[in-house]
């Protein structure tokens, strides 16, 4: 923070997190405080780090719980505290977003600011419904009009001029005035059978499209239960929606999942699901905290390698990463482990842990067929020479199922904690996530360990979890989810790819050309 802060006025786009600009995504992590509207989707809010302060100002069309003048004052006050302030608005901040009004007060007080344009719903929402706003065979122009009447309830729109334009007409914030808009166009001479569409919650998993004509659109929209936010599109290009619609054709199009992996590991799963068309809420249920200082690890490494055969055992990718981070902090040279008169062997609980080891130039000697603690212990016990020593480096309070097979085989075992898991509570996101889960907007919640189930329960604070559909990695994870009454499915293997395959089997559809 500097003596005088700065404000970034940025557009969050219409909802799909993939439509965030690179700069806005960067600002989500760099801001000290984010002032945001109701139109910013939960998928985007989930990407804000927990340490960033959030101020909700809740603006929607026709409903402003925080008056615009107060929002302007909040931006000024936070900047005057020396903070980096991100004003995050749905769509583009200058397309009926009142962004200009927010800058006036900042400019008057000489507060530095930048404007980061966003993807406007005026073009993105029709595109996700397969409606091109221009097409050389139909129209060469499109026009964006606010459908929100000023105080007094009367629309100030020159319908005669709009009809003469013969272009695509896009009305934002016009759902409550839909009948007046369609009547105005008809009275100005527009053909009653002119194609028209209303598009609700476009670019998200819940997007809904109704295509009709100007005369019948209000009736059809009411029949379909169209709500806000939604936009109205009028023009011949609406005919192309049925031919060009694509979003819901994707394998997981229209699906929304909540993933609970620790933040440093959630991106790969989220990316795979988004590539298949799903909307993804990222809610890390746990985070890992390294054990520091760690004299037990230092002592174990010094003593390691005294028998003819020694096993170094890893049970997670985060364990691999933390192990090498600890070696670096302690200035411990990995070559010391190879200089002793011992045969050093390395075991990994599964393919992901094995891949993590490969990134450090180590190839595991043993990976069990079933990726869990019990089978890892059995495999080592079956393959280790009598009297071998085993050093397990893993999470504090790791699965007890790993130890009995090793002890029963008479092996010398040291179990060293590298890190501990801590529940993430996400108080700032609690209401948005609970609403999404309890309303049925979330198709399934994914769990990759028993601790993620526990962290999720701690964060949600629900009285009943029986309606939650849980897709789990491993039997232990599934047992923890079942303990809370969740509807449980288990991936065939303990891998992220297998978890994705299970989601495809349960919720996917054949992608159509």
Secondary structure, 3 states (H helix, E strand, C coil): CCCCCEEEEEECECCCHHHCCHHHHHHHHHCCEEEECCCCCHHHHCCCCCCCEEEECCEECCEECCCHHHHHHHHHHHHHCCCEEEEEECECCCCCCCHHHHHHHHHHCCCEEEEECCCCHHHHHHHHCCCCCCECCCECCEEEEECCCCCCCCCCCCHHHHHHHCCEEEEECCCCCHHHHHHHHHHCCCCCCCEEEEEECCCCCCCEEEEEECCCHHHHHHHHCCCCCEEEEECHHHHHHHHHCCHHHCCCCCCEEEECCCHHHHHHHHHHHHHCCCEEEECCCEEEEECCCCHHHHHHHHHCCCCCEEEEEECCHHHHHHHHHHHHHCCCCCCHHHHCCCEEEEEECCHHHHHHHHCCCCCCCEECCCCCHHHHHHHHHHHCCCCCEEEEEEECCCCHHHHHHHHHCCCEEEEEEEEEEEECCCHHHHHHHHHHHHCCCCCEEEECCHHHHHHHHHHHCCCCCCCCEEEECCHHHHHHHHHCCCEEEECCCCCHHHHHHHHHHHHCCCCCC
